Amino acid sequence: MNKQKTFENSLQELEQLVEKLEQGQLPLDESLELYKQGMLSAKHCQQLLDNAKLTLEKLGEEYALTAPDADNSGEQA
């Protein structure tokens, strides 16, 4: 279920859960369930961020391997 949520959706859900918990008006059982949901949303957000970081690192490595030499700057003698 969480796997199909975007980062933005998961983050918004997490923010809403935190807001409800911070109000302190919920019964213990409901608070625990919201906390559990929040932890799952936070984990999902972290996984998406980790994947994005890996993608950026791979792109950076690919660019470094294929980028023209900075000393030549595309000029021919």
C-alpha positions as CSV (number, residue, x, y, z in Angstrom):
1,M,0.0,0.0,0.0
2,N,2.7,2.5,1.0
3,K,4.8,1.5,-2.0
4,Q,2.6,3.3,-4.5
5,K,2.5,6.6,-2.6
6,T,4.6,9.5,-3.7
7,F,7.1,11.1,-1.4
8,E,4.9,14.2,-1.2
9,N,1.8,12.2,-0.3
10,S,3.7,10.2,2.3
11,L,5.2,13.4,3.8
12,Q,1.8,15.1,3.9
13,E,0.3,12.1,5.6
14,L,3.1,12.1,8.1
15,E,2.6,15.8,8.9
16,Q,-1.1,15.3,9.4
17,L,-0.4,12.3,11.8
18,V,2.1,14.4,13.8
19,E,-0.4,17.2,14.0
20,K,-3.1,14.9,15.4
21,L,-0.7,13.4,17.9
22,E,0.7,16.7,19.1
23,Q,-2.9,17.9,20.0
24,G,-2.8,15.2,22.7
25,Q,-6.6,14.6,22.6
26,L,-6.6,11.0,21.4
27,P,-7.1,7.9,23.4
28,L,-4.0,5.8,23.9
29,D,-4.9,3.0,21.5
30,E,-5.6,5.5,18.7
31,S,-2.4,7.4,19.5
32,L,-0.4,4.2,19.2
33,E,-2.0,3.3,15.9
34,L,-1.3,6.8,14.5
35,Y,2.3,6.5,15.7
36,K,2.6,3.2,13.9
37,Q,1.2,4.7,10.7
38,G,3.6,7.6,11.1
39,M,6.6,5.3,11.4
40,L,5.6,3.5,8.3
41,S,5.2,6.8,6.4
42,A,8.5,8.0,7.6
43,K,10.2,4.7,6.6
44,H,8.6,5.0,3.1
45,C,9.8,8.6,2.8
46,Q,13.3,7.6,3.8
47,Q,13.3,4.8,1.2
48,L,12.2,7.2,-1.5
49,L,14.9,9.6,-0.5
50,D,17.6,6.9,-0.5
51,N,16.5,5.8,-4.0
52,A,16.6,9.4,-5.3
53,K,20.1,9.8,-3.8
54,L,21.3,6.6,-5.5
55,T,19.8,7.8,-8.8
56,L,21.6,11.2,-8.5
57,E,24.9,9.5,-7.6
58,K,24.6,7.2,-10.7
59,L,23.8,10.2,-12.9
60,G,26.7,12.1,-11.5
61,E,29.0,9.1,-12.2
62,E,27.7,8.7,-15.7
63,Y,28.1,12.4,-16.4
64,A,31.7,12.4,-15.0
65,L,32.5,9.5,-17.4
66,T,30.9,11.1,-20.5
67,A,31.5,14.8,-19.9
68,P,34.0,16.6,-22.1
69,D,37.3,17.3,-20.5
70,A,37.1,20.5,-18.7
71,D,40.6,21.5,-19.8
72,N,39.7,21.2,-23.4
73,S,36.4,22.9,-23.0
74,G,35.4,21.7,-26.5
75,E,38.1,23.7,-28.3
76,Q,40.3,22.2,-31.0
77,A,43.8,23.4,-31.8
